[in-house]
Amino acid sequence: METRELAYFAAVAEELHIGRAAARLGMAQPPLSRAIQKLERRLGVRLLERSSRGVTLTPAGEVLAREAAKVLDAVAAATARTRRAGRADPRLVVALKPGGDGGLLPDILAAYPAHPDAVEVELVLCGVAERARLVRAGTADVAFLHSPYEDLTGFGSEPLVSEGSVAVVPAGHPLAGRERVRLADLDAGPVPRWPRDHSEITDPAALLQLVALGRLVVVAPESAGELVRRDLVCVPVADGPPTTVVLAWPEEARSRALAAFVRTAAAVAKGHGDADR
């Protein structure tokens, strides 16, 4: 199969209409229909069920739609990484959310230039859901992520620092004045607990707004306390899951500049840990 064929099929799979897919691709409908039929003959399976109202995916079509998306994403990421690697001014792009570096980044940035493989570092501050996406898309080289909250599939990773959990509740919440709580205390109330419930919500502002409205209790890393609104309170959770700040990068990456950054970060994290003991 050619990338072009996969792009054609992906457009049809998303639009579920040959005409709309053709318009999106900037081509006429008949050549697109012929291309899909040719792909079906080559694979020996029906990918689409056609009707006057549009098309639906067969089970085989659903599989190819998922696989085509992965391939096209990988091709786009490879293109982005290749173009960035060929720049006259090479740089390492690091994605993170505000406050998501475990307090390590200033020391990492101070130590990194001394490494012989170091290049200029470009920081990209972004939302929680954007960090991993930027690395997978080839727009960023490495990201500060938080385990176990984020999917590290396809990434190489280096754990840096671990921290406990806090419950984020409204200032007037019955548990707000406690020195610490347990997960059972949170679950005894009628309000859902994130991320166990409503894990599809990833925007921090939306989460905090739901907490302020009394619609959600959020269990988050301790460092979240630096970012919460004044009308909210963070209470330590004694049995909350520990959160580990990790550096994550594409597992197939072979950049010497990236390897130098990871080694520097690991050394800085170890130094912080030794200082805390």
N, C-alpha and C positions, 0 to 999 in steps of 0.2 A: 504494500500500500504506500502511496505517496502522501506527503504532508498535505498537499493541495486537496486530495480526495478526503482526507480526514477533516479538513477545514470545511469543505462543502457539506459533509454529512453532519458535522457538529452544528452548523447553522440551521440545517433542516431539523435536527433533533431539538434544538432550542425553540425554534419558531413553530414547529409542528404544522408547517404550511410551506409548500414549495414556492409559491409566489412571493411570500414575504421573505423567505430565505434568499431567493434570487435577488430581490431588491436590495437586501442587506449586503449581499456579496457584490453588487454592481454588475450583474450579468442577467441574461435572458433566462426565462424559465425552462424552455426545452433543453438547452445544453446541461442545465443542472439536473433535470430529471434523468437524462441519459447517463450522466456521470454516476448518479446513485444506482441506477439499474446495472451499470457496468461493474460497480463495486459489489453489488449483490451477486452477480454471476461469478465473479472471481472468488468470493468467499463461499459460494454455494449455499447461502441462506437468505431468507427474506429479512430485511431490516425494517421495512415500513409496511404498514397496512394503509392502503390508499382509499380515500372516499371523496365524494364531491365537496365535503366540508373541510377537508385537509388530510392530514396523515396522523397515525399513531405509531409508536415504536413497538415492534415485536420484542419478545424476550432477548433475542439476539441483538436487536437494535439498541436496547437499553444497555447491554454490556458494552457494545462498541461506543455508545455515547460516553459512558464513563471512561473507557480506556482512551478514547480520542481526546477527551479533555485533559487527561494526564499527559499525553504525548505532546499536545499543542502547548500546554503550559511549560513543559520541559524544553521544547524548542525555543519558546519565547525567552525563557530564563537563560538558556545557553547563548542566545543572541545578545542579550543584555550584558551578560558577563564577559563575552568575547569583546564586545565594543568597549566596555569599560577597561578591560585589560590592555587594550591597544591605545589608550589615551597617552598623550605625551606627558601628562602630569599624573602618574598613578597615585591612587589614594585608596584608603580602606574606609568603607562606609559602615558605620556602626548604628544600628537601630535600637532604640530604647524608649520606654515610657518615662515621663518625668518622675524622678525618685526611684526608678526601677533598677538601679545599679548596685544596691546594697551598700552605698556609701564608698564604693571602691574606685569609681571612675576617675576622680581627680588624681589619685596616686598612680593609676594605670597610665593616664595621659602624660604624667610627669616622667614616668620611668620608660615608657615605650620608645621615645626617640633615640635613646642610647643604644638600642639594638641595631646591629648592622643591616638587618632586613626591613627596618621600619620604613613606612611611607607616611605621607600626610593622612591624618584621620579626619573624616567628615562625620559629624554626628547628625542623626536624623531623629528628632523627637516626635513620637507618634503615639497613637492610641494603642490600647491593649491588643486588639485584634489585628493591628497592622504590622506588628514587628515580625512575626513569623512569615506573614504573607510577603513582605518586602524581601526577605531572604530567599524564599522559595521562588519569587519572581526574578531574582537576579539583580534587583535594584540595590540591595544591601548585601554586604559580605558576611556579616555576623550580627547577632542580636542578643541583648540581655533578656532572657525569658525566665519564667517562674515555673518550676516543677513542684507538684504534680498538676498544676492547673492547665498547662499547655501541652499540646501534642508534639512530641519530639521525633515522631516518625520521619525518617529520611535525613535526620540531622546528626552530625557529630556534636558532642557537647562536653563541656568542662564545668563541673560543679564548683562554685566559688564560695558561697556563704549560705548558711541556713538560719532561718529565723522562725519564731513562734507565730501563733495566730492571735488575732483580735476579732471581737465581734463589734461591728459598727451598728449602733442603735441610736434612736433619737435621744436628745438630752433628757426628755421626760419619761423615758422608758423605765419600767420597774427595775430592770437590771443595770441601769446606767450608773448607779452609785456603788456597785459591787467592786471589790478589789480584783476578783476574777470570777469567771463563770465556767460551766461545763456545757458541752454540746447538748446534754439532756435538758439543761435549763432553757436553752434556746428552743428546743423542740417541744417543750411543754406548752409554749404559747401557740396562738392560732396563726401566727405570721410565718410564711415560708422562709426557708433558710437557703441563701445562695452560697456556694454554687451547687448544693445538692438539688435545689429546686430552681427552675428558670435559668439553667446554665447557658441558655442561648443568648442571654443578655450579657454583652461584653463591654459596653460603653460605661466607663466609670461615672460619668455625669448622670447617666440614666439610673445606674444602681443607687447612687447617693440620693437622687431625687425620690426614688421609691422608698428608701429607708426613711427619709424625712417625712414622707407621707404616711408612714406606718404600715406600708404594704410589704416590706421585706426586711429581713435581718441579714446582713452580709458578714461572712467570715472571710477575713482577708489577712495577708501578711502584716506583721507588726509595722513595717515601713509605711503602710497605708495611713497610719496615724498622722503623718506629716502633711497629708493632702486633704483630709476630711474637712467638711464645712464646720463652722462654729456652732451650728445647731445640732451637731452630731457628736457622739462620744464613742471612744474605742475602749473596750474592756477586754483584758487578756483572757484567752480561752485556754484553760488548763490542759484539756485533752484534745485541743485542736491539732490538725495535721501540720507538721512542720513544712515550711516552704523553702525551697532551695533556689537561689539565684544562680542561673547557669548561663554560660556563653554557648550559643548554638549557631552552627554553620552547616552548609550542605556537606553531607558525608563524603561526597566525591571531590571536594575542594582540595587543591594542592598548592595554594598560594603560600609562598614563604613569608610574605608580609602578614598574612592572617595567622600563620603558625607562630610567628614572633609575638603577635598581639595576645594570642591565647596563653603562651608561656609567660608573658609578662603579667597578665591578669591572674594566672594561677599563683605566681610568686607573690604578688601584692596581697592576694586573698590569704595566703599562708602567713604572711607577715602580720596581717591584721588579726588572724586567729591566734598567733603566738603572743601578740601584745595583749589580747583579751584574757589570756590565761594567767 
